[in-house]
Amino acid sequence: MEKVTTLKDIAKKIGVSTTTVWKAFNNHPDISPKRKKQILELSSEMKYIPNAIATNLRTKTTRFIGLIVSDNTNPYYARLIKGAEEEIALHNYHTVIFNTNENPERELEFIRSLLSIKIAGVIITPAKGNPESIKILKDFKIPYVLANRYLKVNKDNYVVADDNKAGYIATDYLIKNRFKKIIFINGFEDVTSAINRRLGYESALKDNGLSRDKTNVYSGIINNTEGYKITKSRVLIDHKPPFSILCYSDFVASGVIKCLSEMGLKIPGDIAVMGIDNIELLSFFHPSLSTINIPRFQIGKKSVEMLFNLMENPDYPDNRIMLEPKLIVRETA
């Protein structure tokens, strides 16, 4: 059996006491951030698993599946999580959910925690396209599936929506039915869903004979608060109505609509608004949100189905699923 790395091994390698290493793993205030980072990175390289758990779990895994998402306060992820949890329960496994807030360092801490309990498998939406967590999972031979976004196209196992098509059909609809000037409030552009939605947006502009204008795109906006702020502080200052706004997500769109309403602007008379996701709750608001349906429940469910195929057969070939988006026209556009 391969020798298990201990705190003592790490301490000896780096030239500190075992107490210092222990402090790094337990967020003790006496250790500097620089030293903590150095110890955690070395522990990852040495494939360290916290000893208290590893003693009992060296030869078997638990019946837990890790589910790591960006923001579980976002209604988008609530539906994805539900689809995943229902499928996990059918296999008599349990779910451990972590929320990264798009923080790669936080994500790495969660991965290490899951390794410490010998997690059976992981469904992950990588924070800001972070490849380090995936590298660790590969090193420890933990089965995983990327959900909602991938790192590189046609690599790894993943389940996603066709985000390029989502951006395209939203933009094409707005051009043909609302205002041809379209402001795009996008997410983090190092994330594949945001990259592909912008590519779809740009393709629709081109196909309709419209030029791309960089001043019409705002990036790094991922929630309702940020959607509200960017609309008030930038969009309405930089642009005069009428125009359309395409939002990276319905969550962002909800903040945009709140701002426009407070400013006394008519939706869609002055400004049309389109989201992407199809969060059910926003169909009950007035005006109800026009959007692109992303099959979130199916993304969660199919990710788990793929994961269990990997768990049962380590030689299971790489598999990739891309699900179809659908236009939903309501009152805002």
C-alpha positions as CSV (number, residue, x, y, z in Angstrom):
1,M,0.0,0.0,0.0
2,E,1.2,3.5,-0.9
3,K,2.7,5.4,2.2
4,V,0.2,7.9,3.6
5,T,1.6,11.4,3.9
6,T,1.5,12.8,7.5
7,L,1.7,16.3,9.0
8,K,5.2,15.4,10.1
9,D,6.2,14.6,6.5
10,I,5.0,18.0,5.4
11,A,6.6,19.8,8.3
12,K,10.0,18.1,7.6
13,K,9.8,18.9,3.9
14,I,9.1,22.6,4.5
15,G,11.3,23.0,7.6
16,V,8.7,24.0,10.2
17,S,7.0,22.3,13.2
18,T,4.0,20.0,13.0
19,T,2.2,22.6,15.1
20,T,2.7,25.2,12.3
21,V,1.3,22.8,9.7
22,W,-1.7,22.0,11.9
23,K,-2.4,25.7,12.2
24,A,-2.4,26.1,8.5
25,F,-5.1,23.4,8.1
26,N,-7.2,24.9,10.9
27,N,-7.0,28.6,9.9
28,H,-5.2,29.5,13.2
29,P,-4.7,33.3,13.5
30,D,-1.0,32.8,14.4
31,I,0.0,31.7,10.9
32,S,0.7,34.2,8.1
33,P,-1.3,34.0,4.9
34,K,1.9,33.5,3.0
35,R,3.0,30.5,5.1
36,K,-0.5,29.0,5.1
37,K,-0.5,29.1,1.3
38,Q,2.9,27.5,1.1
39,I,1.9,24.7,3.4
40,L,-1.4,24.0,1.6
41,E,0.2,24.0,-1.8
42,L,2.9,21.5,-0.6
43,S,0.2,19.3,1.1
44,S,-1.6,19.1,-2.3
45,E,1.6,18.1,-4.1
46,M,2.3,15.4,-1.5
47,K,-1.3,14.2,-1.7
48,Y,-1.9,14.7,2.0
49,I,-5.2,13.5,3.5
50,P,-6.0,14.7,7.1
51,N,-5.0,11.7,9.2
52,A,-8.0,11.5,11.6
53,I,-10.3,10.5,8.8
54,A,-7.8,8.7,6.5
55,T,-6.9,6.1,9.2
56,N,-10.4,4.6,8.8
57,L,-10.9,5.3,5.1
58,R,-7.7,4.2,3.3
59,T,-9.3,1.3,1.5
60,K,-12.9,2.4,0.9
61,T,-15.0,5.5,0.0
62,T,-18.0,6.9,1.8
63,R,-21.6,7.1,0.3
64,F,-21.3,10.9,-0.2
65,I,-21.2,12.8,-3.4
66,G,-19.7,16.3,-3.4
67,L,-21.7,19.0,-5.2
68,I,-19.7,22.3,-5.6
69,V,-21.6,25.2,-7.2
70,S,-21.0,28.9,-7.7
71,D,-23.8,30.4,-5.5
72,N,-26.6,28.4,-4.0
73,T,-28.5,31.7,-3.2
74,N,-28.9,32.0,-7.0
75,P,-32.3,30.4,-8.0
76,Y,-30.5,28.9,-11.0
77,Y,-28.5,26.6,-8.9
78,A,-31.5,25.6,-6.7
79,R,-33.0,23.8,-9.6
80,L,-29.7,22.2,-10.7
81,I,-29.1,21.0,-7.1
82,K,-32.6,19.6,-6.9
83,G,-32.0,17.5,-10.1
84,A,-28.7,16.3,-8.8
85,E,-30.0,15.5,-5.3
86,E,-32.9,13.5,-6.6
87,E,-30.7,11.3,-8.8
88,I,-28.1,10.9,-6.0
89,A,-30.8,9.7,-3.6
90,L,-32.0,7.1,-6.1
91,H,-28.5,5.5,-5.7
92,N,-28.8,5.6,-1.9
93,Y,-26.0,8.1,-1.6
94,H,-26.0,11.5,0.2
95,T,-25.1,15.0,-1.0
96,V,-22.5,17.4,0.4
97,I,-23.1,20.9,-1.0
98,F,-20.4,23.6,-1.1
99,N,-20.8,27.2,-2.4
100,T,-17.7,28.9,-3.8
101,N,-18.9,32.4,-4.6
102,E,-16.6,32.1,-7.7
103,N,-13.6,32.0,-5.4
104,P,-11.0,29.4,-6.6
105,E,-9.1,29.4,-3.3
106,R,-12.3,28.6,-1.5
107,E,-13.0,25.8,-4.0
108,L,-9.6,24.2,-3.3
109,E,-10.3,24.2,0.4
110,F,-13.6,22.4,-0.3
111,I,-11.9,19.8,-2.5
112,R,-9.4,19.1,0.3
113,S,-12.3,18.7,2.8
114,L,-14.0,16.2,0.4
115,L,-10.7,14.3,0.0
116,S,-10.5,14.0,3.8
117,I,-13.7,12.0,4.0
118,K,-12.8,9.9,0.9
119,I,-15.7,11.3,-1.1
120,A,-17.1,8.9,-3.7
121,G,-17.4,11.4,-6.5
122,V,-17.8,15.1,-7.3
123,I,-20.1,17.2,-9.4
124,I,-18.4,20.6,-9.9
125,T,-19.1,24.0,-11.5
126,P,-15.4,25.2,-11.5
127,A,-15.0,28.6,-10.0
128,K,-13.9,31.1,-12.6
129,G,-12.8,28.2,-14.8
130,N,-10.3,27.1,-12.2
131,P,-8.3,24.1,-13.4
132,E,-6.5,23.4,-10.1
133,S,-9.4,21.7,-8.4
134,I,-9.8,19.3,-11.4
135,K,-6.1,18.5,-11.3
136,I,-6.3,17.5,-7.6
137,L,-9.4,15.3,-8.3
138,K,-7.4,13.6,-11.1
139,D,-4.4,13.1,-8.9
140,F,-6.5,11.4,-6.3
141,K,-8.5,9.4,-8.9
142,I,-11.8,10.9,-7.7
143,P,-14.5,10.5,-10.3
144,Y,-15.9,13.9,-11.3
145,V,-18.3,15.6,-13.8
146,L,-18.3,19.3,-14.7
147,A,-21.8,20.7,-14.6
148,N,-23.0,23.9,-16.2
149,R,-19.6,24.9,-17.6
150,Y,-16.4,23.2,-18.8
151,L,-12.7,24.1,-18.8
152,K,-11.9,23.1,-22.4
153,V,-14.3,22.0,-25.1
154,N,-14.3,18.3,-25.9
155,K,-12.2,17.5,-22.8
156,D,-13.3,15.9,-19.5
157,N,-16.8,14.8,-18.7
158,Y,-19.4,17.6,-18.6
159,V,-23.1,18.4,-18.9
160,V,-23.9,22.0,-20.1
161,A,-26.5,23.9,-22.1
162,D,-25.7,25.3,-25.5
163,D,-24.8,28.7,-24.2
164,N,-23.8,30.0,-27.6
165,K,-27.2,29.3,-29.0
166,A,-28.8,30.8,-25.9
167,G,-27.0,34.1,-26.5
168,Y,-27.8,33.9,-30.2
169,I,-31.6,33.3,-30.0
170,A,-32.0,36.0,-27.3
171,T,-30.1,38.6,-29.3
172,D,-31.8,37.7,-32.6
173,Y,-35.3,38.0,-31.0
174,L,-34.5,41.4,-29.5
175,I,-33.1,42.7,-32.9
176,K,-36.2,41.6,-34.8
177,N,-38.9,42.4,-32.2
178,R,-37.5,45.1,-29.9
179,F,-34.7,47.7,-30.1
180,K,-31.7,46.9,-32.3
181,K,-29.2,48.5,-30.0
182,I,-28.6,45.8,-27.4
183,I,-26.6,46.3,-24.2
184,F,-25.2,43.0,-23.0
185,I,-24.6,42.6,-19.2
186,N,-22.4,39.5,-19.0
187,G,-20.8,37.4,-16.3
188,F,-17.2,36.6,-15.7
189,E,-15.6,36.2,-19.1
190,D,-13.1,33.5,-17.9
191,V,-16.1,31.2,-17.5
192,T,-17.3,29.2,-20.6
193,S,-21.0,30.0,-20.1
194,A,-20.3,33.7,-20.3
195,I,-17.7,33.3,-23.1
196,N,-20.2,31.3,-25.2
197,R,-23.2,33.6,-24.5
198,R,-21.2,36.6,-25.7
199,L,-20.1,34.7,-28.8
200,G,-23.8,33.9,-29.5
201,Y,-24.7,37.6,-29.0
202,E,-21.9,38.7,-31.4
203,S,-22.9,36.2,-34.0
204,A,-26.5,37.3,-34.0
205,L,-25.4,41.0,-34.4
206,K,-23.3,40.0,-37.4
207,D,-26.0,37.9,-39.0
208,N,-28.4,40.8,-38.7
209,G,-25.9,43.3,-40.3
210,L,-25.1,45.1,-37.0
211,S,-21.6,46.0,-35.9
212,R,-20.2,44.9,-32.5
213,D,-19.6,47.8,-30.1
214,K,-17.4,47.0,-27.1
215,T,-19.0,49.9,-25.2
216,N,-22.3,48.0,-25.2
217,V,-20.9,45.1,-23.2
218,Y,-20.4,45.1,-19.4
219,S,-18.7,42.1,-17.8
220,G,-18.3,40.5,-14.4
221,I,-21.9,40.9,-13.3
222,I,-23.3,37.7,-11.6
223,N,-26.2,38.6,-9.2
224,N,-29.2,40.9,-8.7
225,T,-27.3,43.5,-6.6
226,E,-24.6,43.9,-9.2
227,G,-27.2,44.0,-12.0
228,Y,-28.9,46.9,-10.2
229,K,-25.7,48.8,-9.6
230,I,-24.3,48.5,-13.1
231,T,-27.6,49.6,-14.6
232,K,-27.7,52.7,-12.4
233,S,-24.1,53.7,-12.3
234,R,-23.1,52.8,-15.9
235,V,-25.7,51.7,-18.4
236,L,-28.2,54.5,-17.9
237,I,-25.4,57.1,-17.8
238,D,-23.6,55.7,-20.9
239,H,-26.7,55.1,-23.1
240,K,-30.0,56.9,-23.7
241,P,-33.2,54.9,-24.3
242,P,-34.6,53.3,-26.3
243,F,-32.5,50.2,-26.3
244,S,-32.6,46.5,-25.2
245,I,-30.7,44.8,-22.4
246,L,-29.6,41.2,-22.6
247,C,-28.6,39.8,-19.2
248,Y,-26.2,36.9,-18.5
249,S,-28.8,35.5,-16.2
250,D,-32.4,36.0,-14.9
251,F,-30.8,36.7,-11.5
252,V,-28.9,39.7,-13.0
253,A,-32.1,40.7,-14.9
254,S,-34.1,41.0,-11.7
255,G,-31.7,43.7,-10.4
256,V,-31.8,45.5,-13.8
257,I,-35.6,45.6,-13.8
258,K,-35.7,46.9,-10.2
259,C,-33.4,49.8,-11.2
260,L,-35.3,50.6,-14.4
261,S,-38.6,50.6,-12.5
262,E,-37.2,52.9,-9.8
263,M,-36.0,55.3,-12.5
264,G,-39.5,55.5,-14.0
265,L,-38.6,53.8,-17.2
266,K,-41.2,51.8,-19.1
267,I,-40.4,48.1,-19.7
268,P,-40.4,47.2,-22.6
269,G,-41.5,50.6,-24.0
270,D,-38.3,52.5,-23.2
271,I,-36.0,49.6,-22.5
272,A,-36.6,45.9,-23.3
273,V,-35.0,43.3,-21.0
274,M,-34.2,39.7,-21.7
275,G,-32.7,37.2,-19.2
276,I,-31.2,33.7,-19.6
277,D,-32.1,30.8,-17.3
278,N,-35.9,30.8,-16.9
279,I,-36.2,31.1,-13.1
280,E,-39.8,30.3,-12.5
281,L,-40.4,32.9,-9.8
282,L,-39.8,35.8,-12.2
283,S,-42.6,34.6,-14.4
284,F,-45.0,35.7,-11.6
285,F,-43.6,39.2,-11.3
286,H,-44.9,42.2,-13.3
287,P,-43.7,42.7,-15.8
288,S,-42.9,39.0,-16.2
289,L,-39.4,38.3,-17.5
290,S,-38.7,37.2,-21.1
291,T,-35.9,34.8,-21.0
292,I,-34.1,31.7,-22.5
293,N,-34.9,28.5,-20.8
294,I,-31.8,26.5,-19.6
295,P,-32.7,23.0,-18.5
296,R,-31.1,23.3,-15.1
297,F,-32.9,20.3,-13.5
298,Q,-31.7,18.1,-16.4
299,I,-28.1,19.4,-16.1
300,G,-28.1,18.3,-12.4
301,K,-29.7,15.0,-13.1
302,K,-27.6,14.0,-16.1
303,S,-24.4,15.1,-14.4
304,V,-25.1,12.5,-11.6
305,E,-26.1,9.8,-14.1
306,M,-22.7,10.4,-15.8
307,L,-20.9,10.4,-12.5
308,F,-22.3,7.0,-11.4
309,N,-21.3,5.5,-14.8
310,L,-17.8,6.7,-14.0
311,M,-17.9,5.4,-10.5
312,E,-19.1,2.0,-11.6
313,N,-16.7,1.8,-14.5
314,P,-13.4,3.7,-14.2
315,D,-12.7,3.0,-17.9
316,Y,-16.0,4.6,-18.9
317,P,-15.1,6.8,-22.0
318,D,-15.3,10.6,-21.7
319,N,-18.8,11.8,-22.3
320,R,-20.2,15.2,-23.0
321,I,-23.8,16.4,-23.1
322,M,-25.0,19.8,-24.5
323,L,-28.7,20.5,-23.8
324,E,-30.9,22.8,-25.9
325,P,-32.0,26.2,-24.7
326,K,-35.5,27.6,-25.6
327,L,-36.9,31.1,-26.1
328,I,-39.6,32.1,-23.6
329,V,-41.4,35.4,-24.5
330,R,-43.2,37.2,-21.7
331,E,-43.7,40.9,-20.9
332,T,-40.3,42.5,-20.6
333,A,-39.3,42.0,-24.3
